[in-house]
Amino acid sequence: MSQVQITDTILRDAHQCLIATRMRTEDMLPACARLDRMGYWSLEVWGGATFDACLRFLKEDPWERLRQLREALPNTRLQMLLRGQNLLGYRHYSDDVVRAFVARAAANGMDVFRIFDALNDMRNLRTSIDAVKDAGKHAQGAISYTVSPLHTTEQFLRDAEALQAMGCDSIVVKDMAGLLTPMVAGELFAALSQAVDLPLHLHTHATSGQAEMCLLKAIENGCRHIDTAISAFAGGASQAPTEAMIAALRDTPYDTGLDLELAQDIGAYFREVRKKYHQFESEFTGMDTRVQSNQVPGGMISNMINQLREQGALDRLAEVFEEIPRVREDLGYPPLVTPSSQIVGTQAVLNVITGKRYQTITNEVKLYLQGRYGQPPGRINPVVQRKAIGDQEAIDVRPADLLAPEMDSLRKQAGDLAKTEEDVLSFAMFPEIGGEFLKARAAGRLVPEPLEPPHSTSAQDHAPIEFNATLHGETYHIKVTGSGHRRDDIRPFYVTVDGIPEEIMLEILDETEAGGDTAAPRRKAATGSKRPRATRPGQVTTTMPGTVTEVLVEKGMPVKAGDPIVIIEAMKMETEIQAAVGGTIEEIYVSKGDAVNPDETLVEIA
């Protein structure tokens, strides 16, 4: 059979790559009847970062999204991206959690599970594959494609043979960063076609401008399933446009048989939808051949831009891109795909922002270097490993073999807030964010992050981003470098004042009610931080803005230099803040859930 089948990513990876996974279900449903008529092999609708984004930003129940899409797309296979033993979170889960998650996803309407491991450690895929097969669904094994001295065609063939032996129904080459070049794609798929007897899929990104050529060369060499995205969300860090590939293959042996005019109509709808999310657009998600050097995947780019902007460090993106390959080499050349992309990317950001490599090491990097994510592809930098984990022994078994069953414990932790097994699993994926979501739902106060109004065409409606301000006779040069998300009536703005980075918290004191003709106070402004500015080593600080997830000390407790004091979450990664000196805890200025900024004293050691 020569016909090429298409999986469209418009409802998952396409918007993850271009607008930081912010498309709401309400904007998906109106297009579903047309999408269902297209005749795709599948629609990718779930998994990846969508679960996190639904809970964290959109305040949607991701399970309800899946149920709504299942109802709206009765004739189309629904597909998700599953991170093997990591599921949709950023750690390994016990086998009973993996089996429960797959079973509930299948029961709620999922048909195809694309299963990958960030390190291509095949041990981390077996439980997920078995669970999918037990549910009677399609298990698609993924090879995370990357380029390094260790990742050769021969290695990828060994991975494909292992996936076939584990019972996968198909195999996908997951080129998450768009690193494939056309000739290499042809050679790889020619070899895969000879090595395994399963249908072959190709998922690649258009970042370097080569996606369509790679797809065509793969098709010519045995690939019969390709991933594309409706053109409104195609190109750049996303996939090749669906309409273009339909047209390119029309009247050839590979003709998709799909309706080009219907696809164009769907594209027109999503072009209007995309305008709603303009605040999440990034100038860094277009075509960029530098990906061939920095290897940053599409989904990582848009999220990293937003994260750097919130840190007031967007101007240092080029330095981060240069640092990422160095960190990757230090960690044994992991492919850059979730969660390893976040692990490597966040550490690279920390190395750049702090000005000293590995001065601060995230907890996730420490776990990685202990072997808690699996077997790294190559040799780890021993100096970095010792700095991170000291004399601890790295494990060499499958990480999940060390985990006791968790579902009963998770049910107890979630408590009465969890009304269903799906709620328990949401809590399991993201205990803090999922717990907050369940509490807000119970209180009837689920409010998604606000969408900014469409851009005005009038220059006078825009505040300048760089200006001079005179106060008490002194003139200061101020440049706005970014802003964070509004929380209640407070929104952080990141600026430089005469070149010095600062954070300004703007608080809404009064706001005119819509439709009214008078200004009415809505909420009293919250008081700002009163934490003292750190001036000596005993005053513990953080290197970047974040949220306190745990305070590890109490007043009067003795500590040694290097002891963990506070755990901060920044950019979805947790970092231990350690004591710079030994002594006794004299004062604690933070508690769990507090937002903190650099130079503030979090804990004081006497």
Secondary structure, DSSP 8 states (H G I E B T S, - for coil): ----EEEE-TTTHHHHHHHTT---HHHHGGGHHHHHHS--SEEEEEETTHHHHIIIII---HHHHHHHHHHH-TTS-EEEEE-GGGTTSSS---HHHHHHHHHHHHHTT--EEEE--TT--GGGTHHHHHHHHHTT-EEEEEEE---STT--HHHHHHHHHHHHHTT-SEEEEEETT----HHHHHHHHHHHHHH--S-EEEEE--TTS-HHHHHHHHHHTT--EEEEB-GGG-STTS--BHHHHHHHHTTSTT-----HHHHHHHHHHHHHHHHTTGGG--TTSS--TTHHHH---HHHHHHHHHHHHHTT-GGGHHHHHHHHHHHHHHTT---S-TTHHHHHHHHHHHHHHHSSTTSS-BHHHHHHHTTTT---SS---HHHHHHHHTT-----S-GGGG----HHHHHHHHGGG--SHHHHHHHHH-HHHHHHHHHHHHHT------------S-GGGS--SEEEEEETTEEEEEEEEEE---BTTEEEEEEEETTEEEEEEEE--EEE-TT-SSEEE-----------B--STTEE--SS-EEEEEE---TT-EE-TT-EEEEEEETTEEEEEE-SS-EEEEEE---TT-EE-TTB-SEEE-
